Amino acid sequence: MLRLPRLDYLRPRSVGEATELAAKHPGAMFIAGGTDLVPNLKRRQFNATTLISLNALPDGRLVEGDIHHGVTIGARVTLDELARHEMLGSPFRALAQACGSVSTPQVRYMGTLGGNLLVDPRCNYYNQTYSWRKAVGFCLKKDGDICLVARSSPRCWAVSSSDSAPAALALNAEVTLQGVEGTRRMAAAALYRDDGIDYTSKRPDEVITTIHLPAVEGRMTSAYWKLRRRPAFDFPILGVAVAITWDGGAVREARAALGAVASHPVDITSFLAPLEGARPTEDLIAEVAEAADKPSRPLDNTDLSHYWRKRMTKVYIERALRDACGLEPLGGRLTAQVRAGAG
């Protein structure tokens, strides 16, 4: 049985108090739902001696606004709440789908949006017990000197495994962080760095307080598609989020992002440019998907073959685009590709 290390547990009553405690206790970690943090602590992937609970903070569970003025989501709103929330309808459906696809119902009841946005990047050589990691000589992300995925690389290639992160990018969301130096608001894309260890620009004393979804002008649709071995449980080995704003029956703007193919969510919006000003047809969507998988460069550090995951990128981009465009799922051709790759 894996046990937690001995920890001090602090329970501040305000965000300001939480950030001050983090500044006074170097190495302390914030905990809300704890669905990712606690297992990692049990595997000794973190050296934290102090946990600072965010569960007593005020206002972190509110969802406010509307599609015409923008929606503000407290960072401690649970994934289960967001998966079923009425404000995350058609324009913001990608975020609801992403939250609803995380792990199991038990995890979604506890896990929070803020926690999922900050989920620790994963790797087959890292997400193991301490004894297993010691037997292979550890890895660069924790206790080792080299990345066991790319041994000549000076950086860690652990994979961003957040479902909500690519949805946040596709929806052009912003996040507000509060720390001892004050409050700042940034685009969700600016929160992430392409590094498996130093993977966010959030300072150790900062807390994500809110996530902001921008106002929608006209009509917008969105979708999130996720690939994993066990559809009812696993982390993503590919996530595709798409958001489309419409001008009549033509695309005014299309945005998209990939998850689980790099150490950060990958923005592929530029590859969707051929859709803008056009009425999306099956052939056009297929052509765009064929090109948009170019930034996807999965490595052999998560589940299933990275060659097959690369092939599935264009398949899932096409599925997400069709979903966001309101087209029927392609049964025959896509199913055949999936089966061919799996076989």
Secondary structure as UniProt FT lines:
FT   STRAND          8..10
FT   HELIX           15..24
FT   TURN            26..27
FT   STRAND          29..31
FT   TURN            35..36
FT   HELIX           37..42
FT   TURN            43..44
FT   STRAND          50..53
FT   TURN            55..56
FT   TURN            58..61
FT   STRAND          63..66
FT   TURN            67..69
FT   STRAND          70..74
FT   TURN            75..76
FT   HELIX           79..83
FT   TURN            86..87
FT   HELIX           90..92
FT   HELIX           93..100
FT   HELIX           105..110
FT   HELIX           113..117
FT   TURN            124..126
FT   HELIX           130..135
FT   TURN            136..137
FT   TURN            140..141
FT   STRAND          142..143
FT   TURN            151..152
FT   HELIX           164..170
FT   TURN            171..172
FT   STRAND          174..179
FT   TURN            180..181
FT   STRAND          182..187
FT   HELIX           188..191
FT   TURN            204..205
FT   STRAND          207..213
FT   STRAND          219..227
FT   TURN            231..233
FT   STRAND          238..247
FT   TURN            248..249
FT   STRAND          250..259
FT   STRAND          266..267
FT   HELIX           269..275
FT   HELIX           282..292
FT   TURN            293..295
FT   TURN            300..301
FT   HELIX           306..325
FT   HELIX           332..342
//
